[in-house]
Amino acid sequence: MAKPLHFSSALLRAATLSAAALVLAACSALPTAPTQPVRYDLGLTDTAVPQANAAAPSVAPPPLVLAEVQTPAGADNSTAMLYRLAYADQQEQRAYQGARWSLPPAQMLEQRLRTRLALERPVLTEKDNLSANPNDQRPLGLLRLEVVEFSQVFDSAQSSQAVVRIRASLIAQDRRGGNVLLGQQLFSAQTPAVTGDAAGGARAMAASVNNLANQLSSWLQKYGR
């Protein structure tokens, strides 16, 4: 007659531990979800006109057409947050691995400038197909912008600043079809970053862009725009 098998409690515990170890090993072999980069933008837009620009012109400026902001030829349209180590090699652009812009810099810049400039004048896009105002013979102004620099520049390992530069061209669009260049200028703004990381660079870049927008608005007013 067969005798029943009896397992000691020690053997049962050992078997349980072995099974648990196998389960843990299998779980550790599973691929981990990739870490998503932190996304930054330029923050909330201040809708108050700066004091230096608050005085209303005697004659309302004509509508301004803001063209799509361009990037240098060959530059990619990525959302990478770029920085330079000026103390090591200022000609090399590097990108933060764990941080990105929410939109390509040119698009963010266009959105912010369009909102800021519209506080003092009507701002249109090139796609707006409006009939000419027969009571206003002034030519429309076309503003073309090209991004020259949009990066966080480290002067040392402990010091950096957000640098933004754009080239602006103001063109008068004659109602008879001719265009005249009214002015062209390179604008630059830089703001020290409180911290030497992507978060500090993003905050400083927002301040630099706001500074640049005020410069641009003042420049347009000189041409009655």
Secondary structure as GFF3:
##gff-version 3
##sequence-region A 1 225
A	DSSP	alpha_helix	9	28	.	.	.	ID=ss1
A	DSSP	beta_strand	38	40	.	.	.	ID=ss2
A	DSSP	three_ten_helix	51	53	.	.	.	ID=ss3
A	DSSP	beta_strand	64	66	.	.	.	ID=ss4
A	DSSP	beta_strand	80	85	.	.	.	ID=ss5
A	DSSP	alpha_helix	86	89	.	.	.	ID=ss6
A	DSSP	beta_strand	90	101	.	.	.	ID=ss7
A	DSSP	alpha_helix	105	117	.	.	.	ID=ss8
A	DSSP	beta_strand	123	124	.	.	.	ID=ss9
A	DSSP	beta_strand	140	156	.	.	.	ID=ss10
A	DSSP	beta_strand	159	173	.	.	.	ID=ss11
A	DSSP	beta_strand	179	192	.	.	.	ID=ss12
A	DSSP	alpha_helix	198	222	.	.	.	ID=ss13
###
